[in-house]
Amino acid sequence: MATVLVLVKDVLEPYVVLFYGVAVLLAFKIIEPKEALEGFGNPGVIVIAVLFIVAEGIRRSGVLDSFIKTFLGTT
């Protein structure tokens, strides 16, 4: 419940909140280490991770900036 509240309040970056959430669950032995890492083997999670990497590469390349300026103009 605390994890969801901190995510909604936007107090910290989501990856930090989720990392600490899993760490607390592991510390109190609510989940086992195998369970904590199991989700990373899911193909859907891998696809999302790759999409984040591709999106960041596109953002840093500046290709979108010129595309947006061409079609939307400058502000």
C-alpha positions in Angstrom: 0.0 0.0 0.0 2.8 2.4 0.8 4.5 1.7 -2.5 1.3 2.7 -4.4 0.9 5.8 -2.3 4.4 7.0 -2.9 4.0 6.3 -6.7 0.8 8.3 -6.8 2.2 11.2 -4.8 5.2 11.2 -7.2 7.7 11.6 -4.3 10.5 9.6 -5.9 11.3 8.2 -9.3 9.2 5.1 -10.0 12.2 2.8 -10.4 13.5 3.8 -6.9 10.1 3.2 -5.3 9.7 -0.2 -6.9 13.2 -1.2 -6.1 12.7 -0.4 -2.4 9.3 -2.1 -2.5 10.8 -5.3 -3.6 13.7 -4.9 -1.2 11.2 -4.6 1.7 9.3 -7.7 0.6 12.6 -9.6 0.4 13.7 -8.4 3.8 10.5 -9.5 5.5 10.6 -12.8 3.6 7.3 -12.1 2.0 8.7 -13.2 -1.3 11.7 -15.3 -2.2 14.6 -14.0 -4.3 13.5 -16.4 -7.1 10.1 -14.8 -7.1 11.6 -11.3 -7.1 13.6 -12.0 -10.3 11.0 -14.2 -12.0 9.2 -11.4 -13.8 12.4 -10.3 -15.7 12.3 -13.5 -17.7 8.9 -12.7 -19.1 9.1 -11.8 -22.8 6.7 -8.8 -22.3 9.1 -7.2 -19.8 12.0 -7.7 -22.1 10.1 -6.1 -25.0 9.2 -3.1 -22.8 12.9 -2.7 -21.7 14.1 -2.8 -25.3 11.4 -0.2 -26.3 12.7 2.1 -23.5 16.2 1.8 -24.9 15.1 2.5 -28.5 13.0 5.5 -27.4 15.9 7.0 -25.5 18.2 6.5 -28.5 15.7 8.3 -30.8 15.3 11.1 -28.2 19.0 11.7 -27.9 19.6 11.5 -31.7 17.5 14.6 -32.2 15.6 13.1 -35.1 12.3 13.8 -33.5 13.2 17.4 -32.8 13.6 18.2 -36.5 10.5 16.2 -37.4 8.4 18.1 -34.8 9.7 21.5 -35.9 9.0 20.6 -39.6 5.4 19.6 -39.0 4.4 21.6 -35.9 6.6 24.7 -36.3 8.6 26.4 -33.6 7.1 27.9 -30.5 
